[in-house]
Amino acid sequence: MPRKFTLKRYADQGSLRRVRFGLLTDLLALHKAFFEKRGLAFTATPDAFDYDGLAAILREPGRDTPDDLIDALFLLDDFSAPVYSDKLAELAKSLGVDLPEDFTPEDAATAIYLADSDALRDLQFTTETRSPRKYDFFAPRKPPERPLTMNSEAVMDLVSGDLDKWFSEYGKGRGNVSIQTSMDGATCFVTVRHGGNYKRASQIDTGQLSTFAYRPPEYDVLLFDPATGMVGLNLANKSKRQQAAFLRILGRHFLGIDNAYEPAVRHSFEPLWRDGPASMRCDDVAGLDRARVSEWEWQRMGVKMVRTVNAGVDLFAEIEAGTVVPLTEDTQFTMAKFELKFANHQQPRIVTLRGNNTAEYMRDEDAPVVEDWLSRRGFLLPPRKRTQEARINVA
C-alpha cells in the first residue's frame, strides 16, 4: 500500500478510462467546484471528456485539493490492481452493488466507494492485516489467570483513547485512531489505523512553485494469544518509543499494569541440530505438503558467524551431500528460513525465525497452520516454558 502521495494507477488516463463514465463523473461531482477551478470541463459523454487533463490534476495535488479527495484517491489507487478483483467482487455482492461481467478493479473500487466508502476502508483494514508481516513478540511478566477478552468494545475504546492521545502528542494528529479486531482460530488480529506524520509535496504551475501538506494513514497490526496474553507487534513506525507506548497501553487495559510486558523467548532452534531432517516432517499438519530449511545463520565457540544461503534447496540434503557444514549441539542459531509448501498453492511460503522472539510470515492467514507445524516440531516453545526461558534470559 502506498504511503506517499504517489498514485501508481488511478492517475493514469488509461486506468481512468477503465472506470465506467457515469461512475467516474459521480465521483468527480463530489468535488465539482475544485475540478472546475482546475479547468476540467464536465461533459455528457466520454468521447468529449479530457482524461489527460484529469490525470494531470490528480498527479499534481495542491493546497486547494480537498482532504476527502486525497483520502479517496489513496483508497482507489490501492484497490486498482488486478489482484484485488475477487475481493472487490465479493464486497460488491455483499453490498448489493451491481458490477458488469467485464468489470475492472478501478471500476469496482469506484462503485463500492460511491455506495459505501466505509466498507472499502474496512476492506483496506483487512488487506493491511493480510500483508507480509514481521512480528516482535512480548510476553506478560505474570501470565493472565484467565484468557483475555479481545472483543470488549469498552476496553478497545480505552485503548483507542490512550493511543489517540499518544499519537497526538507525537505529531500524528488527534481523532484518527480506528481499531478492528478479527479472530483466526485461537489467534486474535488487531489492526490499528491512525495518522502518520505530515508529509509535504511540491508542485509547479505556470512557473509558480507551491507546496501542500497531507497526513497519510499508517497501519499497525497486533497478533494476540488471548490464552497466554502474548502479543506480537508489527508497527509502521519501528521506533522503540512507539513500541513501548503500545506495550504500556496494552498492559494497562488488558493486564492492569503499565509495565506488564517483556520480550518473549518464543522460539527455539534446537530441533534443527537435535532432530535434523526429521524436524522438517509435516505429514501430521493439515494443509502442509512439504517443509524444508533453505537458509540459516549460526555461530559456534571459536567459529565466526556462518550464514548458509541456498534458496530452493534443502540444506539437510546438502549436509548429506557434504556441501554444507554439519550441525552440532553447540551450534547457536540466530536465524532460520523455512520454505513451506501449502496444499493447493503452487509457490511455497517463506517463514523466518530470528533470535528468540521475531517471526516473519508472508501472510497472516498462514499463521494458524505455520504455528501448528512450529509447535509440533518443537520450534515454538509451550507457553509455560516460554515464561521460564524468559526468566532465565532476563536474569
C-alpha positions as CSV (number, residue, x, y, z in Angstrom):
1,M,0.0,0.0,0.0
2,P,1.4,3.4,-0.9
3,R,2.5,5.7,1.9
4,K,3.5,8.7,-0.2
5,F,1.2,10.7,-2.4
6,T,2.3,9.0,-5.5
7,L,-0.6,7.4,-7.4
8,K,0.5,4.3,-9.3
9,R,-2.7,3.6,-11.2
10,Y,-5.6,5.9,-10.6
11,A,-3.9,9.0,-12.0
12,D,-3.1,7.2,-15.3
13,Q,-5.5,8.2,-18.1
14,G,-5.7,4.5,-19.2
15,S,-6.9,3.5,-15.7
16,L,-9.4,6.3,-15.6
17,R,-10.9,5.1,-18.9
18,R,-11.4,1.7,-17.3
19,V,-13.9,3.3,-14.9
20,R,-17.5,3.5,-16.3
21,F,-18.0,7.1,-17.3
22,G,-21.1,7.5,-15.1
23,L,-19.3,6.3,-12.0
24,L,-16.3,8.5,-12.7
25,T,-18.3,11.6,-13.2
26,D,-20.3,10.8,-10.0
27,L,-17.0,10.6,-8.1
28,L,-15.7,13.9,-9.6
29,A,-19.0,15.6,-8.8
30,L,-18.3,15.2,-5.1
31,H,-15.6,17.9,-5.6
32,K,-17.0,19.6,-8.7
33,A,-16.0,23.1,-7.7
34,F,-12.4,22.0,-7.2
35,F,-12.2,20.3,-10.6
36,E,-13.9,23.2,-12.4
37,K,-11.5,25.6,-10.8
38,R,-8.6,23.5,-12.1
39,G,-10.1,23.8,-15.6
40,L,-11.8,20.4,-16.0
41,A,-15.0,20.5,-18.1
42,F,-17.7,18.1,-17.2
43,T,-19.1,16.6,-20.4
44,A,-22.2,14.4,-21.1
45,T,-20.2,11.7,-23.0
46,P,-16.8,10.1,-22.6
47,D,-15.8,10.9,-26.1
48,A,-15.5,14.6,-25.3
49,F,-14.1,14.2,-21.8
50,D,-10.5,15.3,-21.1
51,Y,-9.0,12.2,-19.5
52,D,-5.4,13.5,-19.9
53,G,-6.4,16.7,-18.1
54,L,-8.0,14.8,-15.3
55,A,-4.9,12.6,-14.9
56,A,-2.7,15.7,-14.7
57,I,-4.9,17.2,-12.0
58,L,-4.7,14.0,-9.9
59,R,-1.0,13.7,-10.3
60,E,-0.4,17.3,-9.1
61,P,-2.4,18.0,-5.9
62,G,-2.1,21.4,-4.3
63,R,-3.1,23.3,-1.2
64,D,-6.6,23.5,-2.7
65,T,-7.0,19.8,-3.1
66,P,-9.8,18.6,-0.6
67,D,-8.7,16.2,2.1
68,D,-11.6,13.9,1.3
69,L,-10.4,13.7,-2.3
70,I,-6.9,12.8,-1.2
71,D,-8.4,10.1,1.1
72,A,-10.5,8.7,-1.8
73,L,-7.5,8.6,-4.1
74,F,-5.4,6.7,-1.6
75,L,-8.2,4.1,-1.4
76,L,-9.0,3.9,-5.1
77,D,-5.3,3.7,-6.1
78,D,-4.7,0.9,-3.6
79,F,-7.5,-1.2,-5.0
80,S,-7.0,-0.6,-8.7
81,A,-4.6,-3.6,-9.0
82,P,-6.0,-6.8,-10.6
83,V,-5.0,-8.8,-7.6
84,Y,-8.0,-7.3,-5.7
85,S,-10.6,-8.1,-8.3
86,D,-12.1,-11.1,-6.4
87,K,-12.2,-9.3,-3.1
88,L,-13.9,-6.3,-4.7
89,A,-16.4,-8.6,-6.4
90,E,-17.3,-10.3,-3.1
91,L,-17.6,-7.0,-1.3
92,A,-19.8,-5.5,-4.1
93,K,-22.1,-8.5,-3.9
94,S,-22.5,-8.2,-0.2
95,L,-23.4,-4.5,-0.6
96,G,-25.8,-5.1,-3.4
97,V,-23.6,-3.2,-5.9
98,D,-24.1,-4.4,-9.4
99,L,-21.0,-4.9,-11.5
100,P,-20.9,-5.8,-15.2
101,E,-19.3,-9.1,-16.1
102,D,-16.3,-7.3,-17.7
103,F,-15.7,-5.0,-14.7
104,T,-12.2,-3.7,-14.0
105,P,-10.7,-3.3,-10.5
106,E,-10.8,0.5,-11.0
107,D,-14.5,0.3,-11.9
108,A,-15.4,-1.9,-8.9
109,A,-13.4,0.1,-6.4
110,T,-15.1,3.3,-7.6
111,A,-18.6,1.8,-7.5
112,I,-18.0,0.5,-4.0
113,Y,-16.6,3.8,-2.8
114,L,-19.6,5.7,-4.0
115,A,-22.0,3.2,-2.4
116,D,-20.2,2.8,0.9
117,S,-16.8,4.3,1.4
118,D,-16.5,2.9,4.9
119,A,-16.9,-0.7,3.5
120,L,-13.9,0.0,1.2
121,R,-11.9,1.3,4.2
122,D,-12.8,-1.8,6.1
123,L,-11.5,-3.9,3.3
124,Q,-8.3,-1.9,3.4
125,F,-8.1,-2.8,7.1
126,T,-8.3,-6.5,6.2
127,T,-5.8,-6.1,3.3
128,E,-3.3,-4.5,5.6
129,T,-3.7,-7.3,8.1
130,R,-3.0,-9.9,5.5
131,S,0.1,-8.3,4.1
132,P,3.5,-9.8,4.8
133,R,4.4,-9.2,8.5
134,K,7.4,-9.3,10.8
135,Y,6.3,-9.7,14.4
136,D,8.3,-8.9,17.5
137,F,6.8,-10.9,20.4
138,F,6.3,-9.9,24.0
139,A,5.1,-12.0,27.0
140,P,3.4,-10.9,30.2
141,R,5.7,-10.9,33.2
142,K,2.8,-12.5,35.0
143,P,0.6,-14.7,32.8
144,P,-3.1,-13.9,33.0
145,E,-5.3,-16.0,35.3
146,R,-7.9,-16.4,32.5
147,P,-8.0,-15.8,28.7
148,L,-8.0,-12.2,27.7
149,T,-11.3,-10.8,26.3
150,M,-10.4,-9.2,23.0
151,N,-13.8,-8.3,21.7
152,S,-14.8,-5.9,24.5
153,E,-15.8,-2.6,22.9
154,A,-15.3,-0.8,26.3
155,V,-11.7,-2.0,26.6
156,M,-10.9,-1.2,23.0
157,D,-12.4,2.3,23.4
158,L,-10.0,2.8,26.3
159,V,-7.0,1.5,24.3
160,S,-8.1,3.7,21.3
161,G,-8.3,6.8,23.5
162,D,-4.9,6.3,25.1
163,L,-3.3,5.6,21.7
164,D,-5.0,8.7,20.2
165,K,-3.6,10.8,23.0
166,W,-0.1,9.4,22.4
167,F,-0.2,9.8,18.7
168,S,-1.4,13.4,19.1
169,E,1.5,14.2,21.5
170,Y,4.0,12.9,18.9
171,G,2.6,14.9,16.0
172,K,0.4,12.3,14.3
173,G,-2.9,14.1,14.8
174,R,-5.9,13.6,17.1
175,G,-9.1,11.8,16.5
176,N,-7.6,9.5,13.8
177,V,-7.4,6.1,15.6
178,S,-9.6,3.3,14.5
179,I,-9.3,-0.3,15.7
180,Q,-10.6,-3.5,14.1
181,T,-10.3,-7.0,15.6
182,S,-10.8,-10.4,14.0
183,M,-10.3,-14.0,15.2
184,D,-8.5,-16.7,13.2
185,G,-8.7,-19.8,15.3
186,A,-7.3,-19.1,18.7
187,T,-5.4,-16.1,17.4
188,C,-6.7,-12.5,17.5
189,F,-5.5,-10.0,15.0
190,V,-5.9,-6.3,15.9
191,T,-5.4,-3.7,13.2
192,V,-4.9,-0.1,14.4
193,R,-5.2,2.6,11.8
194,H,-4.0,6.1,12.6
195,G,-2.5,9.2,11.1
196,G,1.2,9.4,10.2
197,N,3.4,12.4,10.3
198,Y,2.6,15.2,7.9
199,K,4.3,14.9,4.5
200,R,4.9,17.8,2.2
201,A,4.8,17.7,-1.6
202,S,5.7,20.4,-4.1
203,Q,4.1,21.3,-7.5
204,I,4.9,23.9,-10.1
205,D,2.1,25.5,-12.1
206,T,2.6,28.4,-14.6
207,G,6.1,28.9,-13.2
208,Q,5.0,29.2,-9.6
209,L,6.3,26.7,-7.1
210,S,4.0,25.8,-4.2
211,T,3.8,23.1,-1.5
212,F,1.0,21.4,0.3
213,A,0.8,19.1,3.3
214,Y,-1.2,15.9,3.9
215,R,-1.3,13.2,6.6
216,P,-1.1,9.7,5.2
217,P,-2.6,6.7,7.0
218,E,-0.5,4.2,8.9
219,Y,-1.4,0.7,10.0
220,D,-0.1,-1.2,13.0
221,V,-1.0,-4.9,13.3
222,L,-1.0,-6.8,16.6
223,L,-1.2,-10.6,16.9
224,F,-2.7,-11.7,20.3
225,D,-2.8,-15.1,22.0
226,P,-5.7,-14.5,24.4
227,A,-4.9,-17.6,26.5
228,T,-1.3,-16.6,27.3
229,G,-1.5,-12.8,26.9
230,M,1.4,-12.9,24.4
231,V,1.4,-10.2,21.8
232,G,3.2,-9.8,18.5
233,L,3.8,-6.3,17.2
234,N,4.2,-5.1,13.6
235,L,4.3,-1.3,13.7
236,A,4.5,1.0,10.7
237,N,6.9,3.2,12.7
238,K,9.7,1.0,14.0
239,S,10.7,3.3,16.8
240,K,11.3,1.9,20.3
241,R,9.3,4.8,21.7
242,Q,6.1,3.8,19.8
243,Q,6.7,0.1,20.6
244,A,7.0,0.9,24.3
245,A,3.8,3.1,24.2
246,F,1.8,0.2,22.7
247,L,3.1,-2.3,25.3
248,R,2.4,0.2,28.1
249,I,-1.2,0.9,26.9
250,L,-2.0,-2.8,26.2
251,G,-0.6,-3.8,29.6
252,R,-2.7,-1.1,31.3
253,H,-6.0,-2.2,29.9
254,F,-5.6,-5.9,29.4
255,L,-3.4,-6.9,32.3
256,G,-4.0,-4.0,34.8
257,I,-0.4,-2.7,34.9
258,D,1.7,-0.5,32.6
259,N,4.9,-2.5,33.0
260,A,3.3,-5.8,32.1
261,Y,5.3,-6.9,29.1
262,E,8.8,-8.1,28.5
263,P,10.5,-9.6,25.3
264,A,9.3,-13.1,24.9
265,V,11.5,-16.2,24.5
266,R,9.2,-17.8,22.0
267,H,11.3,-19.8,19.6
268,S,13.9,-22.5,19.9
269,F,16.3,-23.7,17.1
270,E,17.2,-26.8,19.0
271,P,15.1,-29.1,16.7
272,L,17.5,-28.3,13.8
273,W,20.6,-29.9,15.4
274,R,18.7,-32.3,17.6
275,D,16.3,-33.9,15.0
276,G,18.0,-33.0,11.8
277,P,15.8,-33.8,8.7
278,A,13.0,-35.1,11.0
279,S,12.5,-31.5,12.1
280,M,11.0,-30.9,8.6
281,R,8.3,-33.5,8.9
282,C,4.9,-32.1,8.1
283,D,2.7,-35.2,7.4
284,D,0.8,-34.6,10.7
285,V,-0.1,-31.0,9.9
286,A,-3.3,-30.5,7.8
287,G,-2.7,-28.1,4.9
288,L,1.0,-28.6,4.5
289,D,2.6,-30.7,1.8
290,R,6.3,-30.1,2.3
291,A,8.7,-28.3,4.6
292,R,12.4,-27.6,4.2
293,V,15.0,-25.2,5.6
294,S,16.7,-23.1,2.9
295,E,18.8,-20.6,4.9
296,W,20.2,-20.3,8.3
297,E,22.7,-18.3,10.3
298,W,24.7,-19.6,13.3
299,Q,27.8,-19.4,15.3
300,R,29.9,-21.6,17.5
301,M,32.6,-21.1,20.1
302,G,35.8,-20.3,18.2
303,V,34.0,-20.1,14.8
304,K,32.9,-16.8,13.3
305,M,29.3,-16.3,12.2
306,V,28.3,-18.7,9.5
307,R,25.5,-17.9,7.1
308,T,24.4,-20.5,4.6
309,V,22.0,-19.4,1.9
310,N,20.8,-21.9,-0.7
311,A,17.3,-20.8,-1.7
312,G,15.1,-23.5,-3.1
313,V,17.4,-26.3,-1.8
314,D,17.0,-28.5,1.3
315,L,20.0,-27.7,3.5
316,F,19.7,-31.1,5.2
317,A,20.1,-32.7,1.8
318,E,23.2,-30.5,1.3
319,I,24.6,-31.7,4.6
320,E,24.1,-35.3,3.4
321,A,25.9,-34.5,0.1
322,G,28.8,-32.9,2.1
323,T,28.4,-29.5,0.6
324,V,27.2,-27.8,3.9
325,V,28.8,-27.8,7.3
326,P,27.0,-30.3,9.6
327,L,25.2,-29.0,12.7
328,T,26.3,-29.9,16.3
329,E,24.9,-29.4,19.7
330,D,26.9,-26.2,20.3
331,T,25.5,-24.5,17.2
332,Q,23.9,-21.3,18.3
333,F,21.4,-20.2,15.7
334,T,20.4,-16.5,15.1
335,M,18.1,-17.1,12.1
336,A,16.5,-19.8,10.1
337,K,14.3,-19.5,7.0
338,F,11.8,-22.2,6.1
339,E,10.0,-22.9,2.8
340,L,6.5,-24.3,3.5
341,K,4.5,-25.8,0.6
342,F,0.8,-25.3,1.3
343,A,-1.7,-27.6,-0.2
344,N,-3.5,-26.1,-3.2
345,H,-0.8,-23.4,-3.5
346,Q,1.9,-23.7,-6.2
347,Q,4.5,-21.5,-4.7
348,P,6.0,-22.2,-1.2
349,R,5.5,-19.6,1.6
350,I,8.6,-18.3,3.4
351,V,8.6,-18.3,7.2
352,T,11.6,-16.8,9.0
353,L,12.6,-17.1,12.7
354,R,15.1,-14.6,14.1
355,G,16.5,-14.6,17.6
356,N,14.2,-15.6,20.4
357,N,11.1,-13.6,19.6
358,T,10.8,-12.4,16.0
359,A,8.8,-14.3,13.3
360,E,8.2,-13.2,9.7
361,Y,5.2,-14.6,7.8
362,M,4.3,-14.0,4.2
363,R,0.6,-13.9,5.1
364,D,-1.1,-13.6,8.4
365,E,-3.7,-16.1,7.3
366,D,-0.9,-18.7,7.2
367,A,-0.2,-18.2,10.9
368,P,-2.5,-21.0,12.4
369,V,-1.1,-23.7,10.1
370,V,2.5,-22.4,10.4
371,E,2.3,-22.2,14.2
372,D,0.8,-25.7,14.4
373,W,3.8,-27.0,12.5
374,L,6.3,-25.0,14.5
375,S,4.7,-26.3,17.7
376,R,4.7,-29.9,16.6
377,R,8.3,-29.8,15.6
378,G,9.4,-28.1,18.8
379,F,10.4,-24.7,17.3
380,L,7.6,-22.9,19.1
381,L,8.0,-23.2,22.9
382,P,5.0,-24.2,25.0
383,P,3.6,-21.2,27.0
384,R,4.9,-22.3,30.3
385,K,8.4,-23.0,29.0
386,R,8.4,-19.6,27.3
387,T,7.9,-17.9,30.6
388,Q,10.6,-20.0,32.3
389,E,13.1,-19.3,29.5
390,A,12.2,-15.6,29.6
391,R,13.0,-15.5,33.4
392,I,16.4,-17.2,32.7
393,N,17.0,-14.8,29.8
394,V,16.2,-11.7,31.9
395,A,18.2,-13.0,34.9
